[in-house]
Every structure is written in structure tokens, then in C-alpha cells.
């Protein structure tokens, strides 16, 4: 588990990225700051600490609000990259 003041502060403020995948049809990414790219085969979002790329087909963003983004369609893969 990572340590340090920054990690503890993010954790206390509930800014840690949480991703819930339901089968191959739904992805909920919480603590989403910004949608970077979006089309029917790829959704790319930035959270406080990660860039999340969701690949698939017939992708749709059903909900985007302060708590996160909800993507549905046929999910093929989810890629995570640390923001530097």
C-alpha cells in the first residue's frame, strides 16, 4: 500500500479512483475529473491519479456527474495509466 501525506490526504478526501466493472457491459469510474476522448469504440477519462481508457464497441456514456462516469456497451478492455 502506498504511503505518504499525499496518498493519505487523497484517501481521507475520498479522491481515490474506484472502478467497478460489471460483466462486459458496464464500467463505473468514480472520481472522474474530465472526459478526454469519447467515441463508440473508446472512452478516455482522467481521474485524480489515473487515466482510464475503456475499449469496446457501441460505447455510450449514460451518466457523467461529480461522482463519476458510467459507460455501457460491449467492453473489451480497460487500461489504466498513472498520471505523471
ABEGO torsion letter per residue (X at the ends): XBBEAAAAAAAAAGABBBBBBBEAABBBBBGBABBABBBAABBBBBBAABBBBBBEBGBBBABBBAAEBBBBEBBABBBBBBBX
